[in-house]
Amino acid sequence: MPAKQPILRVQGLRKNYGGVPALQGVDFDVAAGEVCGLIGPNGSGKSTLFDCCTGLQASDAGKVLLKGTDITGWPMHRIAREGRLLRSFQKTVVFQSMNSEDNLILAGQMSRFPGVASTFSIGRASRARVRALRERARELIEISGLSRVAHLPAGHMSGGQQKLLQFATMLMPEPELVLLDEPLAGINPILIEKVIASIEAANRRFGITFLVIEHNTDVLMKLSHRVIVLHQGRKLADDTPEAIVRNPEVIDAYLGG
């Protein structure tokens, strides 16, 4: 029986900034349904890799394939419009004056319908669209653990709660693959547990694949099915979390003695 095609395949990816190499021929696959961690020291090429995979920056060489389709060189808006691959950034951005449901409905209509007018115009089709968006939004509010504060304007939520809301907005378009850039940065331990639970719930309930950059390696090792390690722009290791924490090269380069 032939092997299943990976949802994401990175082949020989290279990127230089002037004379400084950021990525030096990186190769890896991510299987559909995985939660895959991506770790490495600062400057190892993690964020550059995300940028090249999502069209924010053009790579100098190599390919990025999404479910077998070569998306190398596609602009970011085209990749985002396709809806299958989305990414977060370290900076949290939500609509501060809107509550959770309205934030999610706006995210959903921008990706799933032709425009605001078609979504919110008068008529049976419009009412059906809005109803579908509200049902999806309420499900994601529950998954993200925001039910208790869902009525608040986002600007009145804590930073961690806003991160959870941003995570939920990314799920409104029903993506197949989500790239998360340090989703746990700057939030307290209680909310860390909620973020992890939200990722696990989205992976389990919707089958969404995640590739996650995170410096909290203890948490990432528990969350991930597999971990990729970058070092100086190269792939140093690619294995199960259990094998990664015992890998002497990884310990020397990143995890410490």
Kinemage of the C-alpha trace (Angstrom):
@kinemage 1
@onewidth
@group {chain A} dominant
@subgroup {mainchain}
@vectorlist {calphas} color= white
{ca met a 1} P 0.000 0.000 0.000
{ca pro a 2} L 1.534 3.372 -1.015
{ca ala a 3} L 2.433 5.853 1.722
{ca lys a 4} L -0.016 8.694 2.299
{ca gln a 5} L 0.992 12.017 0.805
{ca pro a 6} L 2.144 14.459 3.522
{ca ile a 7} L 0.045 17.558 4.035
{ca leu a 8} L 3.241 19.675 4.028
{ca arg a 9} L 6.508 18.838 2.294
{ca val a 10} L 9.546 21.124 2.503
{ca gln a 11} L 12.334 20.269 0.067
{ca gly a 12} L 15.798 21.818 0.074
{ca leu a 13} L 14.614 25.177 1.382
{ca arg a 14} L 17.294 27.888 1.350
{ca lys a 15} L 17.192 31.528 2.390
{ca asn a 16} L 20.029 34.042 2.769
{ca tyr a 17} L 19.967 37.548 4.193
{ca gly a 18} L 22.782 39.159 2.295
{ca gly a 19} L 25.721 36.880 2.959
{ca val a 20} L 24.176 35.330 6.064
{ca pro a 21} L 22.463 31.948 5.543
{ca ala a 22} L 19.190 31.538 7.468
{ca leu a 23} L 18.084 28.227 5.935
{ca gln a 24} L 20.546 25.796 4.397
{ca gly a 25} L 18.694 23.110 2.500
{ca val a 26} L 15.981 22.159 5.010
{ca asp a 27} L 13.894 19.040 4.222
{ca phe a 28} L 10.984 17.564 6.178
{ca asp a 29} L 7.420 16.283 5.855
{ca val a 30} L 4.423 16.814 8.107
{ca ala a 31} L 1.721 14.144 7.994
{ca ala a 32} L -1.968 15.027 8.029
{ca gly a 33} L -3.330 14.998 11.577
{ca glu a 34} L 0.046 15.473 13.290
{ca val a 35} L 0.974 17.961 15.947
{ca cys a 36} L 4.600 18.601 15.028
{ca gly a 37} L 6.930 20.712 17.159
{ca leu a 38} L 9.698 22.903 15.721
{ca ile a 39} L 12.508 23.904 18.083
{ca gly a 40} L 15.991 25.349 17.896
{ca pro a 41} L 18.163 28.116 19.353
{ca asn a 42} L 17.464 31.746 18.504
{ca gly a 43} L 18.636 32.380 14.951
{ca ser a 44} L 18.266 28.758 13.888
{ca gly a 45} L 15.805 29.655 11.108
{ca lys a 46} L 12.425 28.734 12.627
{ca ser a 47} L 10.521 31.954 11.875
{ca thr a 48} L 12.216 32.279 8.481
{ca leu a 49} L 10.959 28.798 7.678
{ca phe a 50} L 7.408 29.842 8.564
{ca asp a 51} L 7.806 33.008 6.461
{ca cys a 52} L 8.921 31.025 3.410
{ca cys a 53} L 6.180 28.411 3.823
{ca thr a 54} L 3.441 31.055 4.020
{ca gly a 55} L 4.606 33.500 1.339
{ca leu a 56} L 5.696 36.300 3.659
{ca gln a 57} L 9.201 35.935 2.240
{ca ala a 58} L 10.465 34.282 -0.932
{ca ser a 59} L 12.958 31.465 -0.513
{ca asp a 60} L 16.172 31.477 -2.557
{ca ala a 61} L 15.890 27.793 -3.457
{ca gly a 62} L 13.823 24.715 -2.675
{ca lys a 63} L 10.127 23.914 -2.712
{ca val a 64} L 7.101 24.008 -0.419
{ca leu a 65} L 4.299 21.609 -1.296
{ca leu a 66} L 0.851 21.682 0.307
{ca lys a 67} L -0.991 18.379 -0.250
{ca gly a 68} L 1.158 17.842 -3.315
{ca thr a 69} L 0.566 21.309 -4.789
{ca asp a 70} L 3.711 23.388 -5.264
{ca ile a 71} L 2.977 26.689 -3.493
{ca thr a 72} L 6.579 27.967 -3.705
{ca gly a 73} L 6.535 31.651 -4.550
{ca trp a 74} L 2.803 32.125 -4.003
{ca pro a 75} L 2.050 35.469 -2.338
{ca met a 76} L 0.805 35.349 1.219
{ca his a 77} L -2.707 36.551 0.365
{ca arg a 78} L -3.159 33.739 -2.160
{ca ile a 79} L -2.076 31.073 0.328
{ca ala a 80} L -4.350 32.580 2.988
{ca arg a 81} L -7.269 32.859 0.555
{ca glu a 82} L -6.970 29.152 -0.237
{ca gly a 83} L -7.821 28.640 3.442
{ca arg a 84} L -5.999 25.348 3.854
{ca leu a 85} L -2.796 26.784 5.404
{ca leu a 86} L -2.855 29.552 8.004
{ca arg a 87} L -0.279 30.875 10.456
{ca ser a 88} L -0.140 32.925 13.614
{ca phe a 89} L 2.365 35.619 14.501
{ca gln a 90} L 3.948 36.350 17.858
{ca lys a 91} L 2.001 39.621 18.075
{ca thr a 92} L -1.624 39.094 19.109
{ca val a 93} L -4.142 40.954 16.936
{ca val a 94} L -7.891 40.966 17.637
{ca phe a 95} L -10.649 43.560 17.204
{ca gln a 96} L -10.577 45.198 20.615
{ca ser a 97} L -14.112 46.658 20.617
{ca met a 98} L -15.820 43.430 19.509
{ca asn a 99} L -16.746 40.473 21.700
{ca ser a 100} L -15.540 36.950 20.929
{ca glu a 101} L -18.460 35.918 18.744
{ca asp a 102} L -18.275 39.038 16.596
{ca asn a 103} L -14.503 38.640 16.180
{ca leu a 104} L -15.033 35.085 14.980
{ca ile a 105} L -17.930 35.904 12.674
{ca leu a 106} L -15.844 38.602 10.987
{ca ala a 107} L -12.956 36.163 10.531
{ca gly a 108} L -15.338 33.588 9.089
{ca gln a 109} L -17.072 35.858 6.610
{ca met a 110} L -13.759 37.215 5.325
{ca ser a 111} L -12.608 33.730 4.358
{ca arg a 112} L -15.739 31.724 3.604
{ca phe a 113} L -17.991 34.185 1.778
{ca pro a 114} L -17.443 36.635 -1.105
{ca gly a 115} L -17.768 39.755 1.034
{ca val a 116} L -19.515 41.565 3.852
{ca ala a 117} L -22.494 42.481 1.673
{ca ser a 118} L -23.134 38.888 0.615
{ca thr a 119} L -22.893 37.654 4.186
{ca phe a 120} L -25.043 40.227 5.938
{ca ser a 121} L -27.484 41.259 3.203
{ca ile a 122} L -31.194 40.638 3.688
{ca gly a 123} L -32.621 37.302 2.592
{ca arg a 124} L -32.840 33.581 3.349
{ca ala a 125} L -29.344 32.790 2.042
{ca ser a 126} L -27.827 35.574 4.131
{ca arg a 127} L -29.613 34.415 7.273
{ca ala a 128} L -28.367 30.874 6.669
{ca arg a 129} L -24.788 32.126 6.277
{ca val a 130} L -24.914 34.140 9.480
{ca arg a 131} L -26.485 31.224 11.349
{ca ala a 132} L -23.700 28.897 10.168
{ca leu a 133} L -21.057 31.419 11.222
{ca arg a 134} L -22.618 31.845 14.672
{ca glu a 135} L -22.782 28.085 15.215
{ca arg a 136} L -19.133 27.694 14.251
{ca ala a 137} L -18.135 30.687 16.424
{ca arg a 138} L -19.929 29.326 19.491
{ca glu a 139} L -18.335 25.913 19.049
{ca leu a 140} L -14.864 27.491 18.858
{ca ile a 141} L -15.525 29.703 21.885
{ca glu a 142} L -16.306 26.542 23.858
{ca ile a 143} L -13.248 24.701 22.532
{ca ser a 144} L -11.010 27.663 23.370
{ca gly a 145} L -12.258 27.928 26.936
{ca leu a 146} L -13.597 31.457 26.458
{ca ser a 147} L -17.252 30.897 27.358
{ca arg a 148} L -16.960 32.757 30.681
{ca val a 149} L -15.584 35.932 29.061
{ca ala a 150} L -17.173 35.659 25.609
{ca his a 151} L -19.491 38.615 26.275
{ca leu a 152} L -16.588 41.001 26.978
{ca pro a 153} L -15.031 43.254 24.368
{ca ala a 154} L -11.716 41.649 23.419
{ca gly a 155} L -9.887 44.712 24.716
{ca his a 156} L -11.109 43.900 28.232
{ca met a 157} L -9.653 40.385 28.137
{ca ser a 158} L -6.244 39.407 29.445
{ca gly a 159} L -3.356 38.922 27.029
{ca gly a 160} L -3.686 35.156 27.328
{ca gln a 161} L -7.413 35.261 26.635
{ca gln a 162} L -6.768 37.378 23.564
{ca lys a 163} L -4.288 34.732 22.382
{ca leu a 164} L -6.997 32.119 22.773
{ca leu a 165} L -9.390 34.303 20.792
{ca gln a 166} L -6.823 34.791 18.043
{ca phe a 167} L -6.334 31.025 17.942
{ca ala a 168} L -10.088 30.537 17.570
{ca thr a 169} L -10.279 33.070 14.709
{ca met a 170} L -7.710 31.005 12.819
{ca leu a 171} L -10.020 27.988 12.994
{ca met a 172} L -13.066 29.782 11.558
{ca pro a 173} L -12.021 29.196 7.911
{ca glu a 174} L -11.705 25.451 8.652
{ca pro a 175} L -7.993 25.210 7.764
{ca glu a 176} L -6.258 21.880 7.292
{ca leu a 177} L -2.826 23.056 8.487
{ca val a 178} L -2.001 25.755 11.045
{ca leu a 179} L 1.488 27.086 11.790
{ca leu a 180} L 1.708 28.490 15.324
{ca asp a 181} L 4.571 30.830 16.213
{ca glu a 182} L 5.183 30.757 19.986
{ca pro a 183} L 1.544 30.417 21.090
{ca leu a 184} L 2.556 30.228 24.774
{ca ala a 185} L 4.760 33.339 24.893
{ca gly a 186} L 3.912 35.814 27.656
{ca ile a 187} L 0.956 34.017 29.241
{ca asn a 188} L 0.495 32.598 32.724
{ca pro a 189} L 0.631 28.869 33.553
{ca ile a 190} L -3.141 28.486 33.916
{ca leu a 191} L -3.764 29.900 30.442
{ca ile a 192} L -0.901 27.813 29.043
{ca glu a 193} L -2.957 24.752 29.968
{ca lys a 194} L -5.986 26.244 28.175
{ca val a 195} L -3.981 26.964 25.012
{ca ile a 196} L -2.612 23.418 24.978
{ca ala a 197} L -6.099 21.994 25.563
{ca ser a 198} L -7.438 24.116 22.681
{ca ile a 199} L -4.774 22.857 20.270
{ca glu a 200} L -5.398 19.257 21.307
{ca ala a 201} L -9.173 19.672 20.980
{ca ala a 202} L -8.893 21.215 17.489
{ca asn a 203} L -6.527 18.436 16.412
{ca arg a 204} L -8.791 15.730 17.812
{ca arg a 205} L -12.204 17.140 16.842
{ca phe a 206} L -11.427 18.661 13.436
{ca gly a 207} L -8.323 16.732 12.398
{ca ile a 208} L -6.343 19.974 11.971
{ca thr a 209} L -2.591 19.519 11.540
{ca phe a 210} L -0.315 21.810 13.570
{ca leu a 211} L 3.325 22.819 13.181
{ca val a 212} L 4.310 24.662 16.364
{ca ile a 213} L 7.322 26.837 17.215
{ca glu a 214} L 7.654 27.039 20.978
{ca his a 215} L 10.505 27.761 23.417
{ca asn a 216} L 8.721 26.058 26.308
{ca thr a 217} L 10.223 22.685 25.398
{ca asp a 218} L 8.746 20.797 28.365
{ca val a 219} L 5.224 21.650 27.243
{ca leu a 220} L 5.985 21.188 23.546
{ca met a 221} L 7.385 17.699 24.091
{ca lys a 222} L 4.122 16.674 25.789
{ca leu a 223} L 1.973 18.260 23.064
{ca ser a 224} L 3.848 17.054 19.976
{ca his a 225} L 3.653 13.734 18.192
{ca arg a 226} L 6.984 14.503 16.544
{ca val a 227} L 9.665 17.199 16.915
{ca ile a 228} L 11.949 18.775 14.312
{ca val a 229} L 15.111 20.518 15.515
{ca leu a 230} L 16.832 23.281 13.541
{ca his a 231} L 20.376 24.445 14.217
{ca gln a 232} L 22.203 27.128 12.228
{ca gly a 233} L 19.685 26.863 9.402
{ca arg a 234} L 19.928 23.084 9.046
{ca lys a 235} L 17.742 20.232 10.231
{ca leu a 236} L 19.598 18.661 13.144
{ca ala a 237} L 17.031 16.044 14.146
{ca asp a 238} L 13.523 14.809 13.344
{ca asp a 239} L 12.079 12.216 15.706
{ca thr a 240} L 9.644 11.439 18.498
{ca pro a 241} L 9.787 13.681 21.589
{ca glu a 242} L 11.201 10.781 23.603
{ca ala a 243} L 14.075 10.328 21.151
{ca ile a 244} L 14.709 14.068 20.803
{ca val a 245} L 15.277 14.623 24.536
{ca arg a 246} L 17.854 11.819 24.539
{ca asn a 247} L 19.639 12.900 21.340
{ca pro a 248} L 23.182 13.998 22.329
{ca glu a 249} L 23.491 16.431 19.397
{ca val a 250} L 20.221 18.132 20.352
{ca ile a 251} L 21.220 18.277 24.018
{ca asp a 252} L 24.536 19.874 23.082
{ca ala a 253} L 23.053 22.376 20.624
{ca tyr a 254} L 19.853 23.369 22.356
{ca leu a 255} L 18.465 21.548 25.372
{ca gly a 256} L 21.542 21.888 27.583
{ca gly a 257} L 23.298 19.292 29.721
